[in-house]
Amino acid sequence: MKVLRLFVPLAVLLLALFVERSRVQNDVEVVCRGTALGLECTVTNKKSEGTLNVFWDARLQCRNGTVVRANASQRVPRDAQFVHLIPLPDLKGLDRCDAGQILVVDHVIARPSR
């Protein structure tokens, strides 16, 4: 039965496999997409003078009105790209989502790392 409960959230994410991009100051880009393991977000530090701490929120709007939410952060050196996985258990509200429709990345903040 536990295996079946994992397939429902997986199906929800797979329906939202499109990519959502968000930019901050043309120096940072966050691109998220649904995968079998959760949300995979690629974070790119494009032009910064040094390492940045990047923070962002991801929201998946469901057909039944439920909003699945997650937030994450990643430290990214200058001219580098990292892939950050937000695992299924960290997606708040996923168990109430019937089908994912719209994936949004917002509230992207980039701060110099100290």
C-alpha positions as CSV (number, residue, x, y, z in Angstrom):
1,M,0.0,0.0,0.0
2,K,2.9,2.4,0.7
3,V,4.2,1.8,-2.8
4,L,0.9,2.8,-4.2
5,R,0.8,6.0,-2.2
6,L,4.2,7.0,-3.7
7,F,2.9,6.5,-7.2
8,V,0.1,9.1,-6.9
9,P,2.6,12.0,-6.0
10,L,4.9,10.7,-8.8
11,A,2.1,10.9,-11.3
12,V,1.3,14.4,-10.2
13,L,4.8,15.6,-10.7
14,L,5.2,13.8,-14.1
15,L,2.2,15.7,-15.3
16,A,4.1,18.9,-14.5
17,L,7.3,18.1,-16.4
18,F,7.5,21.4,-18.2
19,V,10.2,23.8,-17.2
20,E,9.8,27.0,-15.1
21,R,12.5,29.6,-15.2
22,S,13.2,32.6,-13.0
23,R,15.9,35.2,-13.2
24,V,17.4,37.6,-10.7
25,Q,19.6,40.5,-11.8
26,N,20.6,38.6,-14.9
27,D,23.3,36.9,-12.8
28,V,21.3,34.0,-11.5
29,E,18.9,31.6,-13.1
30,V,16.8,28.9,-11.5
31,V,15.1,26.3,-13.7
32,C,12.9,23.6,-12.1
33,R,11.2,20.6,-13.5
34,G,9.3,17.6,-12.1
35,T,11.1,14.3,-11.9
36,A,10.4,10.9,-10.5
37,L,12.3,11.9,-7.3
38,G,10.8,15.3,-6.8
39,L,11.6,18.8,-8.2
40,E,15.0,19.1,-9.9
41,C,16.2,22.7,-9.9
42,T,19.2,23.8,-11.9
43,V,20.8,26.9,-10.4
44,T,23.2,28.9,-12.5
45,N,25.5,31.7,-11.3
46,K,26.1,33.4,-14.6
47,K,28.2,36.6,-14.0
48,S,28.7,37.1,-10.3
49,E,32.0,38.3,-8.9
50,G,32.0,35.3,-6.5
51,T,30.0,32.6,-4.8
52,L,26.3,33.3,-4.2
53,N,23.8,31.8,-1.8
54,V,20.6,31.4,-3.9
55,F,17.2,31.0,-2.3
56,W,13.9,30.3,-4.1
57,D,10.3,29.1,-3.7
58,A,8.6,26.6,-6.0
59,R,4.8,26.2,-6.3
60,L,2.9,23.6,-8.2
61,Q,-0.7,24.5,-8.9
62,C,-3.0,21.5,-9.0
63,R,-6.2,21.0,-10.9
64,N,-8.2,20.6,-7.7
65,G,-6.9,24.0,-6.4
66,T,-4.3,22.6,-4.1
67,V,-1.0,24.3,-4.1
68,V,2.1,22.2,-3.5
69,R,4.9,24.3,-2.0
70,A,8.6,24.0,-1.4
71,N,11.6,26.3,-0.8
72,A,15.2,25.6,-1.2
73,S,18.7,27.2,-1.3
74,Q,21.9,26.4,-3.0
75,R,25.5,27.8,-2.8
76,V,26.8,28.4,-6.3
77,P,30.4,29.5,-7.2
78,R,31.0,32.1,-10.0
79,D,30.3,30.8,-13.5
80,A,29.0,27.5,-12.1
81,Q,25.8,25.5,-12.3
82,F,24.4,23.1,-9.7
83,V,21.4,20.8,-9.7
84,H,19.4,20.8,-6.5
85,L,16.8,18.1,-5.8
86,I,13.8,18.9,-3.7
87,P,12.7,15.4,-2.7
88,L,9.1,14.3,-2.7
89,P,8.8,14.3,1.2
90,D,9.8,18.0,1.2
91,L,6.9,19.0,-1.2
92,K,4.2,20.3,1.2
93,G,0.7,19.4,0.1
94,L,1.6,16.8,-2.5
95,D,-0.6,14.2,-0.9
96,R,-3.7,16.4,-1.6
97,C,-2.8,17.2,-5.3
98,D,-4.8,15.4,-8.0
99,A,-2.9,16.6,-11.0
100,G,-0.2,19.2,-11.5
101,Q,-0.9,22.0,-13.9
102,I,1.4,25.0,-13.4
103,L,4.9,25.0,-11.9
104,V,6.1,28.4,-10.7
105,V,9.5,29.5,-9.4
106,D,9.5,32.8,-7.6
107,H,11.0,34.8,-4.7
108,V,14.5,34.1,-6.0
109,I,17.1,35.9,-3.9
110,A,20.8,35.9,-4.5
111,R,23.2,37.0,-1.8
112,P,27.0,37.0,-1.8
113,S,28.4,34.1,0.2
114,R,30.6,35.0,3.2
